[in-house]
């Protein structure tokens, strides 16, 4: 079964979003993002709580969303999925200012890495800038003090990393939470407290293979909303893009995005 399509090559994110909104307004069945997590993030305002289905051809650096949505990284198979797949709804995380996150929002070390890697992208492409930025920022990073409230749960103190996520794995390999689901109306909050750098280094192979829960003191919980504050304000990232500063409130929008995924028998 074939299909007709219009190809758009936007020059910058604002143009991409404008074209996506125009396509959605014209009643297109599927909007196909040719890119990575940042590309999907850019298009979310045109897709959240709308009838248009998101298709994805993974051409990004990490492709975390494609990996968590079981979309093949092979482009021929991903293209075939646009007609052979099935639409599935997934939850979206939204900030109090109306920014949408499809995968994970992070504050702490990962936001510092994203900022550094973004500055280095003009010197190199692919995953290399992120790997180099990770080690540079790890050596200089000092865990900030944060305050988190989610339901009846509260935390105040230093933290290496805080994640609000709807996916089980990010940065290609790292397992974030063991029980997160795409469509359960909940987001998973992962807090890594301040522990010595030497201890983190010794644990690196373990939490890379088995997840953040292997780091002593890590706290994992499920929630529908949460608030994080810090002093001074800290930059946070969403889907690999720098999107704001604390304080910020996150909440789940259940089943707010339609994504073309493999049929259940192929997952």
Backbone as CSV, one residue per row, in Angstrom:
resi,resn,N_x,N_y,N_z,CA_x,CA_y,CA_z,C_x,C_y,C_z
1,UNK,0.854,-1.197,0.000,0.000,0.000,0.000,0.884,1.239,0.000
2,UNK,0.701,2.144,-0.991,1.486,3.347,-1.061,0.771,4.519,-0.408
3,UNK,1.435,5.659,-0.404,0.823,6.859,0.138,1.482,8.069,-0.509
4,UNK,0.776,9.175,-0.497,1.332,10.416,-1.026,1.832,11.256,0.136
5,UNK,2.834,12.084,-0.140,3.424,12.873,0.934,3.996,14.167,0.394
6,UNK,4.059,15.166,1.240,4.741,16.417,0.946,6.030,16.449,1.748
7,UNK,7.118,16.881,1.139,8.420,16.953,1.794,8.737,18.406,2.124
8,UNK,9.085,18.646,3.378,9.421,19.992,3.831,10.812,19.961,4.439
9,UNK,11.660,20.902,4.042,13.019,21.003,4.566,13.168,22.346,5.284
10,UNK,12.739,22.423,6.539,12.815,23.708,7.262,14.256,24.090,7.569
11,UNK,14.480,25.402,7.676,15.825,25.901,7.916,16.131,26.096,9.399
12,UNK,15.101,26.141,10.229,15.323,26.310,11.661,14.090,25.788,12.411
13,UNK,14.191,25.553,13.731,13.089,24.948,14.493,11.777,25.708,14.406
14,UNK,11.808,27.037,14.429,10.560,27.798,14.370,9.822,27.547,13.058
15,UNK,10.573,27.454,11.987,9.946,27.169,10.698,9.377,25.759,10.673
16,UNK,10.102,24.805,11.272,9.620,23.423,11.328,8.288,23.350,12.071
17,UNK,8.193,24.050,13.207,6.952,24.039,13.983,5.824,24.698,13.205
18,UNK,6.116,25.810,12.544,5.083,26.493,11.760,4.554,25.596,10.645
19,UNK,5.450,24.890,9.960,5.030,23.979,8.894,4.212,22.817,9.455
20,UNK,4.616,22.332,10.636,3.888,21.231,11.261,2.479,21.658,11.650
21,UNK,2.362,22.847,12.195,1.028,23.353,12.554,0.162,23.539,11.312
22,UNK,0.766,23.988,10.244,0.037,24.161,8.998,-0.455,22.818,8.467
23,UNK,0.420,21.792,8.536,0.034,20.452,8.084,-1.073,19.881,8.953
24,UNK,-0.968,20.092,10.257,-1.995,19.606,11.167,-3.330,20.282,10.873
25,UNK,-3.267,21.587,10.609,-4.496,22.316,10.301,-5.155,21.875,9.013
26,UNK,-4.349,21.340,8.077,-4.884,20.862,6.807,-5.406,19.433,6.897
27,UNK,-5.262,18.819,8.063,-5.828,17.489,8.262,-4.961,16.344,7.790
28,UNK,-3.666,16.533,7.721,-2.777,15.432,7.350,-2.884,14.308,8.371
29,UNK,-2.854,13.080,7.898,-2.989,11.931,8.799,-1.736,11.726,9.654
30,UNK,-0.562,11.837,9.025,0.706,11.559,9.707,1.684,12.697,9.442
31,UNK,2.382,13.101,10.476,3.481,14.044,10.347,4.766,13.285,10.667
32,UNK,5.654,13.169,9.705,6.861,12.366,9.864,8.036,13.278,10.212
33,UNK,8.644,13.023,11.346,9.832,13.759,11.774,11.061,12.994,11.309
34,UNK,11.893,13.629,10.511,13.141,13.017,10.049,14.278,13.619,10.868
35,UNK,14.603,12.972,11.955,15.602,13.527,12.855,15.657,12.734,14.143
36,UNK,16.069,13.402,15.212,16.206,12.741,16.498,15.250,13.294,17.531
37,UNK,15.645,13.170,18.788,14.787,13.595,19.887,14.500,15.095,19.833
38,UNK,15.508,15.891,19.474,15.308,17.337,19.393,14.299,17.718,18.333
39,UNK,14.294,17.001,17.218,13.329,17.267,16.151,11.915,16.978,16.630
40,UNK,11.736,15.835,17.282,10.412,15.505,17.834,9.989,16.559,18.846
41,UNK,10.915,16.950,19.716,10.616,17.963,20.738,10.110,19.256,20.091
42,UNK,10.733,19.666,19.004,10.337,20.893,18.314,8.903,20.824,17.803
43,UNK,8.479,19.637,17.367,7.165,19.484,16.735,6.028,19.224,17.715
44,UNK,6.337,18.966,18.971,5.301,18.573,19.929,4.146,19.571,20.054
45,UNK,4.380,20.887,20.055,3.231,21.793,20.180,2.187,21.633,19.080
46,UNK,2.585,21.081,17.933,1.626,20.859,16.843,0.955,19.497,16.921
47,UNK,1.383,18.653,17.851,0.914,17.271,17.879,0.228,16.863,19.177
48,UNK,0.574,17.503,20.283,0.019,17.103,21.577,-1.482,17.390,21.622
49,UNK,-2.227,16.335,21.974,-3.695,16.402,22.051,-4.325,16.810,20.719
50,UNK,-3.698,16.355,19.622,-4.220,16.597,18.284,-4.403,15.252,17.571
51,UNK,-5.225,15.213,16.516,-5.477,13.931,15.834,-4.335,13.451,14.946
52,UNK,-3.415,14.332,14.568,-2.333,13.940,13.673,-1.377,12.967,14.363
53,UNK,-0.983,11.915,13.654,-0.083,10.891,14.197,1.362,11.272,13.887
54,UNK,2.233,11.033,14.835,3.662,11.268,14.634,4.326,10.006,14.099
55,UNK,4.973,10.134,12.939,5.856,9.093,12.438,7.287,9.550,12.637
56,UNK,8.225,8.629,12.727,9.599,9.010,13.019,10.587,8.200,12.182
57,UNK,11.435,8.917,11.452,12.591,8.317,10.795,13.810,8.753,11.597
58,UNK,14.396,7.856,12.388,15.442,8.239,13.346,16.766,8.588,12.668
59,UNK,17.072,9.887,12.666,18.309,10.376,12.061,19.121,11.183,13.058
60,UNK,18.812,11.023,14.346,19.468,11.829,15.360,20.730,11.202,15.923
61,UNK,21.215,11.794,16.996,22.451,11.337,17.629,22.192,10.164,18.565
62,UNK,21.275,10.340,19.499,20.984,9.280,20.469,19.751,8.470,20.088
63,UNK,18.757,9.132,19.480,17.505,8.469,19.082,16.852,7.734,20.254
64,UNK,16.838,8.389,21.411,16.248,7.750,22.593,14.763,7.474,22.416
65,UNK,14.045,8.399,21.806,12.609,8.191,21.637,12.343,7.016,20.706
66,UNK,13.064,6.946,19.607,12.885,5.817,18.690,13.173,4.499,19.395
67,UNK,14.233,4.443,20.171,14.585,3.215,20.884,13.501,2.815,21.871
68,UNK,12.951,3.783,22.606,11.932,3.474,23.608,10.562,3.210,22.992
69,UNK,10.349,3.711,21.792,9.082,3.465,21.098,9.171,2.256,20.168
70,UNK,10.295,1.534,20.213,10.497,0.334,19.389,10.469,0.626,17.895
71,UNK,10.848,1.832,17.516,10.931,2.187,16.105,12.298,1.772,15.588
72,UNK,12.367,1.013,14.511,13.659,0.525,14.015,14.603,1.675,13.656
73,UNK,15.878,1.508,13.975,16.874,2.498,13.593,17.269,2.349,12.123
74,UNK,16.981,1.184,11.544,17.178,0.989,10.111,16.132,1.817,9.368
75,UNK,16.583,2.707,8.488,15.665,3.653,7.858,14.657,2.974,6.943
76,UNK,15.035,1.918,6.249,14.080,1.210,5.382,12.947,0.599,6.194
77,UNK,13.309,0.003,7.339,12.279,-0.591,8.197,11.430,0.493,8.852
78,UNK,12.059,1.592,9.230,11.296,2.689,9.833,10.333,3.300,8.827
79,UNK,10.760,3.394,7.575,9.890,3.923,6.530,8.713,2.992,6.278
80,UNK,8.977,1.684,6.257,7.895,0.712,6.053,6.876,0.765,7.185
81,UNK,7.339,1.151,8.347,6.462,1.212,9.513,5.366,2.271,9.358
82,UNK,5.602,3.260,8.504,4.620,4.327,8.327,3.303,3.798,7.769
83,UNK,3.353,2.683,7.043,2.120,2.073,6.534,1.785,0.771,7.259
84,UNK,2.807,0.071,7.752,2.574,-1.235,8.386,2.381,-1.143,9.889
85,UNK,2.672,0.021,10.464,2.598,0.153,11.917,1.192,0.431,12.424
86,UNK,1.110,0.657,13.713,-0.153,0.964,14.375,0.015,2.220,15.235
87,UNK,-1.006,3.057,15.235,-0.969,4.251,16.065,-1.168,3.875,17.537
88,UNK,-0.292,4.380,18.397,-0.395,4.124,19.825,-0.242,5.452,20.562
89,UNK,-1.069,5.653,21.572,-0.973,6.889,22.338,0.024,6.731,23.481
90,UNK,0.791,7.796,23.732,1.759,7.806,24.822,1.553,9.064,25.659
91,UNK,2.014,8.992,26.893,1.930,10.146,27.780,2.995,11.172,27.413
92,UNK,2.702,12.416,27.736,3.635,13.523,27.541,3.815,14.242,28.883
93,UNK,4.994,14.750,29.119,5.255,15.572,30.301,5.220,17.035,29.879
94,UNK,4.543,17.867,30.657,4.441,19.291,30.348,4.946,20.112,31.532
95,UNK,5.550,21.245,31.243,5.962,22.168,32.305,4.840,23.168,32.562
96,UNK,4.976,23.910,33.659,3.954,24.901,34.001,3.893,26.020,32.965
97,UNK,4.965,26.197,32.177,4.986,27.241,31.152,4.491,26.741,29.800
98,UNK,4.114,25.457,29.730,3.548,24.927,28.504,4.525,24.249,27.566
99,UNK,5.748,23.998,28.017,6.714,23.269,27.208,6.441,21.774,27.334
100,UNK,6.489,21.040,26.229,6.214,19.603,26.223,7.514,18.805,26.130
101,UNK,7.538,17.665,26.828,8.677,16.744,26.791,8.141,15.364,26.470
102,UNK,8.690,14.725,25.428,8.233,13.403,25.033,8.936,12.295,25.802
103,UNK,10.201,12.523,26.171,10.982,11.465,26.806,11.373,11.766,28.236
104,UNK,12.376,12.628,28.420,12.898,12.883,29.763,13.326,14.330,29.897
105,UNK,13.066,14.884,31.088,13.578,16.199,31.465,14.587,15.998,32.580
106,UNK,15.727,16.666,32.492,16.773,16.454,33.482,17.368,17.746,33.981
107,UNK,17.775,17.704,35.237,18.435,18.834,35.877,19.639,18.305,36.632
108,UNK,20.773,18.951,36.465,21.993,18.498,37.131,23.071,18.223,36.104
109,UNK,23.751,17.091,36.256,24.876,16.772,35.381,24.471,16.682,33.917
110,UNK,23.337,16.054,33.627,22.993,15.875,32.217,22.697,17.197,31.523
111,UNK,22.087,18.155,32.243,21.842,19.464,31.650,23.162,20.186,31.370
112,UNK,24.141,20.024,32.269,25.460,20.613,32.040,26.127,19.990,30.821
113,UNK,25.944,18.678,30.653,26.518,17.987,29.491,25.850,18.465,28.204
114,UNK,24.536,18.593,28.211,23.824,19.066,27.026,24.296,20.462,26.637
115,UNK,24.461,21.328,27.614,24.919,22.695,27.332,26.316,22.676,26.718
116,UNK,27.235,21.917,27.312,28.603,21.847,26.810,28.643,21.222,25.403
117,UNK,27.906,20.139,25.221,27.901,19.467,23.918,27.314,20.359,22.836
118,UNK,26.293,21.149,23.188,25.704,22.066,22.208,26.726,23.087,21.731
119,UNK,27.595,23.529,22.637,28.636,24.484,22.271,29.687,23.838,21.374
120,UNK,29.913,22.544,21.542,30.958,21.843,20.793,30.478,21.260,19.472
121,UNK,29.180,21.287,19.210,28.668,20.684,17.983,29.231,21.333,16.728
122,UNK,29.641,22.594,16.827,30.200,23.253,15.642,31.567,22.693,15.279
123,UNK,32.180,21.948,16.204,33.484,21.358,15.933,33.403,19.880,15.550
124,UNK,32.271,19.249,15.843,32.138,17.831,15.530,30.702,17.380,15.640
125,UNK,30.340,16.359,14.867,28.982,15.846,14.850,28.916,14.500,15.558
126,UNK,27.691,13.979,15.660,27.501,12.656,16.235,27.563,12.660,17.748
127,UNK,27.942,11.482,18.292,27.901,11.296,19.742,29.201,11.706,20.436
128,UNK,30.257,11.957,19.654,31.559,12.278,20.251,31.501,13.519,21.135
129,UNK,30.878,14.635,20.704,30.823,15.807,21.589,30.156,15.511,22.924
130,UNK,29.142,14.628,22.925,28.461,14.295,24.176,29.355,13.462,25.090
131,UNK,30.098,12.523,24.508,31.005,11.717,25.324,32.087,12.579,25.962
132,UNK,32.684,13.465,25.175,33.717,14.352,25.713,33.139,15.306,26.754
133,UNK,31.953,15.844,26.465,31.319,16.772,27.405,30.974,16.083,28.718
134,UNK,30.592,14.802,28.648,30.251,14.058,29.856,31.432,13.994,30.811
135,UNK,32.625,13.681,30.292,33.792,13.559,31.160,34.280,14.921,31.649
136,UNK,34.231,15.922,30.798,34.644,17.264,31.218,33.742,17.780,32.326
137,UNK,32.433,17.665,32.129,31.492,18.170,33.129,31.519,17.325,34.404
138,UNK,31.726,16.025,34.262,31.808,15.171,35.453,32.954,15.615,36.364
139,UNK,34.085,15.946,35.774,35.257,16.328,36.570,35.065,17.662,37.282
140,UNK,34.323,18.565,36.696,34.168,19.898,37.283,32.847,20.095,38.034
141,UNK,31.921,19.149,37.881,30.570,19.339,38.409,30.518,19.234,39.931
142,UNK,29.745,20.122,40.532,29.466,20.074,41.961,27.950,19.975,42.152
143,UNK,27.478,18.920,42.795,26.025,18.736,42.935,25.360,19.932,43.603
144,UNK,24.371,20.527,42.935,23.648,21.667,43.526,22.624,21.201,44.555
145,UNK,22.183,22.121,45.371,21.109,21.829,46.319,19.769,22.109,45.646
146,UNK,18.876,21.146,45.764,17.562,21.255,45.131,16.478,20.902,46.142
147,UNK,15.292,21.351,45.843,14.102,20.987,46.622,13.084,20.398,45.656
148,UNK,12.568,19.218,45.981,11.617,18.524,45.117,10.383,18.154,45.924
149,UNK,9.232,18.404,45.346,7.964,17.983,45.942,7.170,17.230,44.896
150,UNK,6.716,16.038,45.236,5.882,15.232,44.344,4.867,14.501,45.219
151,UNK,3.621,14.972,45.214,2.621,14.387,46.104,3.001,14.615,47.555
152,UNK,3.084,13.519,48.324,3.471,13.610,49.732,4.973,13.432,49.945
153,UNK,5.729,13.349,48.849,7.165,13.099,48.948,7.927,14.405,48.797
154,UNK,8.923,14.599,49.663,9.717,15.820,49.629,11.192,15.468,49.754
155,UNK,12.016,16.264,49.104,13.467,16.114,49.240,14.097,17.494,49.206
156,UNK,15.079,17.690,50.076,15.848,18.922,50.058,17.297,18.570,50.334
157,UNK,18.164,18.879,49.391,19.569,18.567,49.571,20.301,18.545,48.247
158,UNK,21.574,18.171,48.250,22.361,18.135,47.014,22.004,16.927,46.154
159,UNK,22.159,17.084,44.855,21.840,15.988,43.936,22.716,16.078,42.698
160,UNK,23.218,14.915,42.283,23.937,14.831,41.016,22.984,15.007,39.846
161,UNK,21.821,14.389,39.987,20.904,14.324,38.849,19.476,14.172,39.333
162,UNK,18.568,14.874,38.673,17.132,14.679,38.868,16.512,14.494,37.494
163,UNK,15.753,13.422,37.329,15.080,13.142,36.058,13.575,13.051,36.266
164,UNK,12.837,13.650,35.368,11.398,13.438,35.252,11.214,12.783,33.889
165,UNK,10.819,11.524,33.872,10.913,10.787,32.616,9.702,9.904,32.336
166,UNK,9.497,9.672,31.049,8.445,8.770,30.589,9.038,7.622,29.784
167,UNK,10.364,7.490,29.805,11.042,6.418,29.079,11.975,5.681,30.022
168,UNK,12.280,4.446,29.691,13.100,3.609,30.573,14.589,3.752,30.342
169,UNK,14.982,4.327,29.224,16.401,4.401,28.890,16.667,5.709,28.147
170,UNK,17.770,6.385,28.496,18.151,7.569,27.738,19.664,7.623,27.609
171,UNK,20.148,8.645,26.821,21.572,8.728,26.481,22.056,7.408,25.877
172,UNK,21.197,6.801,25.055,21.425,5.542,24.343,21.404,4.321,25.250
173,UNK,22.210,4.322,26.326,22.434,3.092,27.067,21.891,3.094,28.493
174,UNK,21.758,4.244,29.120,21.519,4.279,30.563,20.060,3.988,30.894
175,UNK,19.850,2.981,31.716,18.510,2.661,32.192,18.127,3.641,33.295
176,UNK,16.991,4.297,33.115,16.579,5.305,34.080,15.720,4.689,35.192
177,UNK,14.613,4.098,34.807,13.711,3.508,35.788,13.307,2.114,35.314
178,UNK,13.119,1.175,36.238,12.830,-0.202,35.840,11.388,-0.464,35.433
179,UNK,10.457,0.412,35.852,9.041,0.082,35.661,8.265,1.161,34.918
180,UNK,8.947,2.134,34.332,8.233,3.184,33.634,7.482,2.654,32.421
181,UNK,6.284,3.170,32.191,5.468,2.784,31.042,5.118,4.021,30.242
182,UNK,4.862,3.824,28.960,4.611,4.934,28.069,3.217,5.527,28.221
183,UNK,2.281,4.739,28.766,0.880,5.161,28.723,0.120,4.877,30.011
184,UNK,0.814,4.966,31.161,0.136,4.671,32.426,-0.318,5.908,33.177
185,UNK,-0.160,7.092,32.569,-0.583,8.322,33.231,0.347,8.780,34.333
186,UNK,1.545,8.199,34.395,2.515,8.539,35.428,3.856,8.882,34.792
187,UNK,4.618,9.714,35.469,6.017,9.913,35.104,6.869,9.354,36.234
188,UNK,8.076,8.959,35.884,9.001,8.432,36.874,9.997,9.528,37.260
189,UNK,10.189,9.703,38.550,11.162,10.670,39.055,12.353,9.902,39.602
190,UNK,13.530,10.262,39.144,14.766,9.613,39.566,15.694,10.664,40.155
191,UNK,16.078,10.484,41.398,16.979,11.402,42.096,18.259,10.678,42.475
192,UNK,19.389,11.186,42.000,20.689,10.644,42.383,21.320,11.626,43.360
193,UNK,21.484,11.249,44.608,22.014,12.177,45.619,23.505,12.428,45.428
194,UNK,24.047,13.317,46.210,25.478,13.622,46.141,26.269,12.522,46.838
195,UNK,27.063,11.786,46.066,27.993,10.810,46.610,29.358,11.103,45.998
196,UNK,30.457,10.649,46.594,31.791,10.975,46.079,31.979,10.554,44.627
197,UNK,32.726,11.379,43.882,32.983,11.074,42.474,33.708,9.738,42.320
198,UNK,34.617,9.461,43.232,35.360,8.200,43.143,34.428,7.007,43.255
199,UNK,33.383,7.151,44.087,32.411,6.070,44.247,31.588,5.908,42.974
200,UNK,31.200,7.030,42.361,30.448,6.956,41.112,31.252,6.280,40.009
201,UNK,32.538,6.569,39.962,33.383,5.964,38.940,33.451,4.451,39.084
202,UNK,33.563,3.980,40.319,33.625,2.527,40.533,32.299,1.863,40.196
203,UNK,31.199,2.616,40.325,29.881,2.057,40.045,29.481,2.186,38.580
204,UNK,30.276,2.908,37.802,29.882,3.225,36.434,29.512,1.998,35.602
205,UNK,30.334,0.948,35.560,29.944,-0.222,34.752,28.639,-0.861,35.229
206,UNK,28.397,-0.798,36.541,27.201,-1.433,37.093,25.943,-0.665,36.716
207,UNK,25.945,0.670,36.922,24.701,1.384,36.622,24.520,1.593,35.116
208,UNK,25.613,1.477,34.334,25.452,1.544,32.891,24.696,0.325,32.376
209,UNK,24.927,-0.842,32.999,24.279,-2.070,32.554,22.950,-2.334,33.259
210,UNK,22.823,-1.859,34.505,21.629,-2.207,35.284,20.785,-1.001,35.696
211,UNK,21.272,0.208,35.452,20.451,1.378,35.695,20.846,2.173,36.920
212,UNK,20.225,3.364,37.016,20.524,4.284,38.104,20.204,3.713,39.483
213,UNK,19.310,2.749,39.552,18.916,2.208,40.853,20.079,1.525,41.570
214,UNK,21.159,1.223,40.842,22.317,0.593,41.463,23.198,1.597,42.207
215,UNK,22.930,2.883,42.053,23.699,3.905,42.765,23.129,4.057,44.173
216,UNK,23.929,3.916,45.207,23.428,3.991,46.588,22.699,5.305,46.858
217,UNK,21.554,5.202,47.496,20.787,6.381,47.868,19.859,6.900,46.797
218,UNK,19.919,6.321,45.592,19.039,6.778,44.518,17.578,6.549,44.895
219,UNK,16.757,7.524,44.609,15.333,7.432,44.937,14.525,7.433,43.652
220,UNK,13.606,6.492,43.567,12.742,6.341,42.404,11.298,6.360,42.860
221,UNK,10.477,7.122,42.187,9.053,7.111,42.515,8.243,7.501,41.301
222,UNK,6.969,7.150,41.321,6.041,7.496,40.250,5.125,8.605,40.737
223,UNK,4.784,9.515,39.851,3.938,10.641,40.237,3.232,11.183,39.007
224,UNK,2.179,11.957,39.236,1.487,12.630,38.141,1.981,14.058,37.968
225,UNK,2.636,14.600,39.000,3.173,15.948,38.918,4.269,16.124,39.953
226,UNK,5.091,17.132,39.743,6.179,17.399,40.665,6.727,18.797,40.447
227,UNK,7.352,19.339,41.488,7.925,20.678,41.439,9.365,20.601,41.914
228,UNK,10.265,21.294,41.208,11.660,21.335,41.624,12.116,22.788,41.674
229,UNK,12.825,23.115,42.764,13.345,24.455,42.975,14.823,24.365,43.310
230,UNK,15.527,25.462,43.099,16.940,25.512,43.461,17.345,26.967,43.621
231,UNK,18.419,27.164,44.352,18.990,28.501,44.450,20.496,28.382,44.382
232,UNK,21.112,29.007,43.393,20.495,29.843,42.346,19.726,29.008,41.336
233,UNK,18.958,29.648,40.447,18.220,28.901,39.418,19.164,28.075,38.555
234,UNK,18.711,26.881,38.194,19.507,25.966,37.387,18.806,25.689,36.061
235,UNK,19.606,25.548,35.003,19.070,25.205,33.688,18.679,23.731,33.664
236,UNK,17.570,23.408,33.000,17.186,22.007,32.833,16.980,21.725,31.352
237,UNK,17.121,20.443,31.004,16.974,20.020,29.612,15.752,19.131,29.455
238,UNK,15.227,19.104,28.239,14.130,18.215,27.908,14.341,17.639,26.527
239,UNK,14.334,16.337,26.398,14.577,15.665,25.120,15.902,16.105,24.499
240,UNK,16.902,16.379,25.369,18.218,16.747,24.872,18.362,18.200,24.457
241,UNK,17.372,19.039,24.796,17.427,20.458,24.474,17.300,21.275,25.759
242,UNK,18.051,22.378,25.861,17.931,23.265,27.012,16.624,24.036,26.890
243,UNK,15.743,23.913,27.900,14.398,24.463,27.720,13.942,25.394,28.830
244,UNK,14.744,25.630,29.863,14.289,26.542,30.901,15.153,26.501,32.143
245,UNK,14.709,27.225,33.168,15.404,27.250,34.442,14.413,27.036,35.578
246,UNK,14.943,26.568,36.698,14.121,26.383,37.884,13.746,27.750,38.462
247,UNK,12.614,27.816,39.189,11.730,26.707,39.548,10.867,26.272,38.374
248,UNK,10.500,24.980,38.391,9.672,24.452,37.318,8.761,23.366,37.886
249,UNK,7.544,23.337,37.382,6.584,22.301,37.752,6.332,21.419,36.546
250,UNK,6.369,20.104,36.765,6.095,19.132,35.708,4.793,18.414,36.013
251,UNK,4.051,18.060,34.968,2.851,17.251,35.134,2.676,16.356,33.916
252,UNK,1.952,15.271,34.108,1.725,14.306,33.036,0.447,14.655,32.278
253,UNK,0.532,14.581,30.958,-0.647,14.669,30.104,-0.897,13.264,29.560
254,UNK,-1.858,12.531,30.119,-2.058,11.127,29.727,-2.487,10.982,28.271
255,UNK,-1.863,10.018,27.584,-2.253,9.651,26.220,-2.413,10.875,25.320
256,UNK,-1.450,11.766,25.373,-1.573,13.049,24.686,-0.936,13.075,23.308
257,UNK,-0.173,12.027,22.960,0.521,12.011,21.669,0.304,10.675,20.993
258,UNK,-0.037,10.716,19.693,-0.184,9.496,18.901,1.103,9.252,18.115
259,UNK,1.634,8.058,18.242,2.899,7.700,17.603,2.711,6.434,16.780
260,UNK,3.270,6.402,15.593,3.226,5.205,14.764,4.320,4.254,15.239
261,UNK,3.908,3.091,15.752,4.835,2.104,16.313,4.591,0.739,15.651
262,UNK,5.510,-0.207,15.885,5.294,-1.557,15.350,4.031,-2.178,15.938
263,UNK,3.344,-3.038,15.178,2.201,-3.759,15.722,2.626,-4.577,16.947
264,UNK,1.696,-4.865,17.867,2.041,-5.592,19.100,2.799,-6.892,18.854
265,UNK,2.506,-7.588,17.771,3.155,-8.874,17.526,4.617,-8.727,17.163
266,UNK,5.041,-7.495,16.794,6.432,-7.268,16.380,7.287,-6.647,17.470
267,UNK,6.656,-6.236,18.589,7.390,-5.584,19.666,8.109,-6.605,20.506
